[in-house]
Amino acid sequence: MKTFSLTPINLSNMKNLKYILTLALFIFLGQTSVNAQSYSKKYKGFEAGHFEIGAGIGLVPTFTTRYVHTKVPPVNMNISYRVKKHFSLGVNAGFTTTHFYSDKPINKVIPREIDSEIFMVGFRAAGHYNMDDLDFYGGGMIGYTVANLDTDIDRRLLAENVETEDLGKSQVTYSGFMGVKYLMTDNLGFYGEFGFGMSLMNVGLVFKL
C-alpha cells in the first residue's frame, strides 16, 4: 500500500520571493514617480506660446466715495498671450454699476441721484518673473471707459438749458498693475493683483491653454 506525504514548503524560498516582489514594487513606484516629475517639469509652469485667461472680482472699488456706493462689484476678464516666458500681451475688460445719492444737489449740474453702468476695455503689456508654477508680474494698461448714466435731473434743469452731457462722457484711461499667479494644476490656478482701474485689488482664477 502506497502512502502519500505532503512536501514541506520551503519557507526560505518564500521569503526570497517576497523580497524580490517588494523590490520590484519599489522600483516600479520609483520609476513612476520619476516619470511623473519629468511630465510635471515638462508641462507645468508658465511658458512661452500659451494663452492665459483670467476671471476675477474687485475687492476695493475705486468708484466708492462718500456719495457713491457699488451696486455690482467690479468684475473683469483678461486674455493674455505669453510672447516670451518673461513677457506677455493681452486685453482686459471690466464692468461695474454704482449708485450716487446726495440729500441735496452738490451743484447745479450734478443731480441728487445717479445710477451708472461702467464698462472698460484695454490693452495690457506685462513683464514676468517665473519660479516653476509661481509667476510674479507687473505692467501697464491703456483703456477706454464708457459710462451709461440714469439720473433724476428734473424739468427745472432742462428748462434752464443746463448742459449735462459731461455726466456721461467716456474717456481714455491709463493704469499700472502688479500681481502674482499660482498654478495648482497644469492648467488651473488663481491670481491676486493690485492696480489702478475699477478696483485697487482683484482676485480670481486663471486658466492656461
Sequence and secondary structure as in RCSB ss.txt:
>XXXX:A:sequence
MKTFSLTPINLSNMKNLKYILTLALFIFLGQTSVNAQSYSKKYKGFEAGHFEIGAGIGLVPTFTTRYVHTKVPPV
NMNISYRVKKHFSLGVNAGFTTTHFYSDKPINKVIPREIDSEIFMVGFRAAGHYNMDDLDFYGGGMIGYTVANLD
TDIDRRLLAENVETEDLGKSQVTYSGFMGVKYLMTDNLGFYGEFGFGMSLMNVGLVFKL
>XXXX:A:secstr
          HHHHHHHHHHHHHHHHHHHHHHHHHHHHHHHHHSS  TT EEEEEEEESSBTT  SSEEEEEEEE
EEEEEEEEETTEEEEEEEEEEEEEEE SS SSSSS SEEEEEEEEEEEEEEEEEEETTEEEEEEEEEEEEEEEEE
E   HHHHHTT   GGGG  EEEEEEEEEEEEESSSSEEEEEEEESSSBSEEEEEEEE 
